[in-house]
Amino acid sequence: MQIILGIIYHFIGGAASGSFYVPYNKVKGWHWESFWIIGGLFSWLIVPPIAAWLTIPHFGTIISNTPASTFGWTYFWGVLWGIGGLMYGLGMRYLGMSLGNSVLLGFTSAFGALAPSIYYNFHPSEGKVTFTDLISNHWGQIVLLGVILCLLGIFICGRAGVLKERELPEEKKKESVKEFNLVKGLIVCIISGILSACFNYGIEAGSKMAEVANDAWKAANPGESGNFLYRNNVIYIVLLWGGLTTNFIWCMYLNIRNKSFGDYVDKKTPLFRNYLFCAVAGTLWFLQFFFYGMGESKLGNGASSWILHMSFIILVANLWGFALKEWKGVSSKTRTTIIIGIITIIVSVLLVGYGNALHQ
């Protein structure tokens, strides 16, 4: 039952993340940097402490009592993840939701799935799986096979993008993705995918904060078994401060360069609607990790949780991509190629999940 609940929570989180960029498409008359940072303020600054306040008593005390090294490393990984998150937005601009998410999140899935085990190879901790464990055990080898298959799926999705680039004239490519650019998009998505995996490093680095929240919950609920469902919410506050730092600096730079500060008060645009859609997008974005934390409390923060979560995002984002007609006008061969790539990534998830089930 715990595993089923974990899968459900990850699916809800994946659906939230796979859908969050859609409201941004409804923002009218603003530059990209303007709507990205307004949405980001909800994602990284406003909603996380509200979620922690609703779910974790005295979360501020937990953060203030956190050792400086734990706080620093959590924030540091957040900064690196923030660069990846920033480039995520650029990837969606250049490739669209379907191809962009498949390439970007495929890399994030592979690197993020291995991140905890690599981390614990250098920082041993009782009960934690190391990369050596993955290599030397049958279940671990299945997990690694799933990760390799995930990378193959990314390659196939990239191949579909190349075919789309060759087949469609420029005006057709930009009907659904206005700034379509395959080369820029692939470079941005690969870098973003690798750096976005730093979020999982950040969760590991901040695990002591979650443990304090978990211990306090168990002390207040002695009859409960398992882990505290919302324990990661205290980590997210510090981790997302790092992401906010990176994105805020870059968006302010773009506001200056593009002279787009006027967007925020431009009465020629639908200001209320723009702020509303940015708030919805930002809140949806945060909900992915709110539910990730719930799923992780049931499955553990290993390869299964991370790649399961990411693959649900890829699935939902691609459904949106097809709904928004990003593959309209391509040949059946190209459409089949992207579908095979998506299926390959999803099968990789099943392999990773099966390997972890054998371990448990």
C-alpha positions, 0 to 999 in steps of 0.5 A, spaced: 500 500 500 505 504 501 508 503 494 501 504 491 501 511 495 508 513 493 506 512 485 500 516 486 503 522 489 509 522 484 503 522 479 500 528 481 506 531 482 508 529 475 502 532 472 503 539 476 510 539 473 508 537 466 502 542 466 505 548 469 508 552 463 501 552 460 499 558 463 505 562 461 502 561 454 496 565 456 501 571 458 500 577 453 505 582 452 510 581 457 517 579 455 519 572 457 524 574 463 518 578 466 513 572 466 518 567 468 520 571 475 513 573 477 511 566 476 518 564 480 517 568 486 510 564 487 514 558 486 521 559 490 519 564 495 511 565 497 508 558 496 514 554 499 514 557 506 506 557 506 506 549 505 511 548 510 507 553 515 501 548 514 504 542 514 511 542 519 510 546 526 516 550 528 519 550 521 523 556 522 526 554 528 528 547 524 532 552 519 535 557 524 538 551 528 540 547 522 548 547 522 551 552 517 554 546 513 548 543 512 544 550 510 550 552 505 550 545 501 543 545 501 543 552 498 549 551 494 545 545 490 539 550 489 543 555 486 546 550 481 539 547 480 537 554 479 541 555 473 538 548 470 531 551 472 532 557 468 535 554 462 528 549 462 524 555 461 529 557 455 528 550 453 521 550 452 522 556 448 526 553 443 523 546 443 516 546 445 513 542 451 513 535 448 521 535 445 523 539 450 521 536 456 523 529 453 530 531 452 531 535 458 527 531 463 530 525 460 537 527 462 535 530 469 532 523 470 538 519 469 543 523 473 538 525 478 536 517 479 544 516 480 545 522 484 544 519 491 548 513 490 554 517 488 553 522 494 553 516 499 559 513 495 563 518 498 559 520 504 557 513 507 551 513 511 547 507 514 542 504 510 543 508 504 544 505 497 551 507 494 553 506 487 558 500 488 551 497 491 548 498 484 554 495 480 555 489 485 547 487 486 542 484 481 537 489 483 542 495 482 544 492 475 537 492 473 536 500 475 542 501 471 540 498 465 533 502 466 538 509 466 541 507 460 535 505 457 532 512 459 538 515 455 536 511 449 529 514 449 532 521 450 536 519 443 530 517 440 526 523 442 532 528 439 532 524 433 525 526 432 527 533 433 532 532 427 526 529 423 521 535 425 527 540 423 528 537 416 521 536 414 517 542 416 518 549 413 520 555 418 513 558 418 510 551 420 515 549 425 513 556 429 506 555 429 506 552 435 513 553 438 514 561 436 522 561 437 523 553 435 531 552 434 533 545 434 541 546 436 540 551 441 534 547 444 538 541 445 544 544 447 540 548 453 536 542 454 542 537 455 545 542 460 539 544 464 537 536 464 544 535 468 544 541 472 537 540 474 539 533 477 542 538 483 535 538 486 536 531 488 543 533 491 540 538 495 535 534 498 540 529 500 544 535 503 538 538 507 536 531 509 538 533 516 532 538 516 527 533 514 530 528 519 529 533 525 521 534 522 520 527 522 523 526 529 518 531 532 512 528 528 514 521 531 514 524 538 508 527 537 504 521 534 507 515 537 502 510 534 504 512 527 509 508 523 513 510 517 515 517 515 512 524 516 509 525 509 511 532 509 518 532 512 521 535 505 517 541 505 522 544 510 528 543 505 525 546 500 525 553 503 532 553 503 533 549 497 529 554 493 532 560 496 538 558 492 534 557 485 531 564 486 538 567 487 540 565 480 533 566 476 532 573 480 539 575 478 538 573 470 531 576 470 533 582 472 539 583 467 534 581 462 529 586 464 535 591 464 538 589 457 531 589 454 528 595 457 522 590 459 521 593 467 515 596 464 512 590 463 510 589 470 505 596 470 504 596 462 496 597 462 496 596 455 497 588 457 492 585 461 495 586 467 491 582 472 490 576 467 498 576 467 499 576 474 494 571 475 496 566 470 504 567 473 501 565 480 498 559 477 504 557 473 508 558 479 504 554 484 503 548 480 511 548 479 512 548 486 506 542 487 511 538 483 516 537 489 510 538 494 507 531 492 514 529 490 516 529 498 510 525 499 511 520 494 519 520 497 516 519 504 513 512 501 518 510 496 525 513 499 529 518 496 533 513 491 533 512 484 525 509 484 522 516 486 526 521 482 526 517 475 518 515 477 517 523 478 520 525 472 517 520 467 510 522 469 512 529 468 515 527 461 508 523 460 504 529 462 508 534 458 508 530 452 500 529 452 500 537 452 505 537 447 500 533 442 494 537 445 498 544 443 499 541 436 507 541 436 507 535 432 502 537 427 504 537 419 510 532 421 510 525 417 508 519 420 515 516 421 517 522 425 510 522 429 512 514 431 519 516 432 517 521 438 512 516 441 517 510 441 522 515 444 517 517 450 515 509 450 522 507 451 523 513 457 517 510 460 519 503 460 526 505 463 522 507 469 518 500 470 525 497 470 528 502 475 522 501 479 522 493 478 530 493 480 528 497 487 522 493 488 527 487 488 531 491 493 526 492 498 
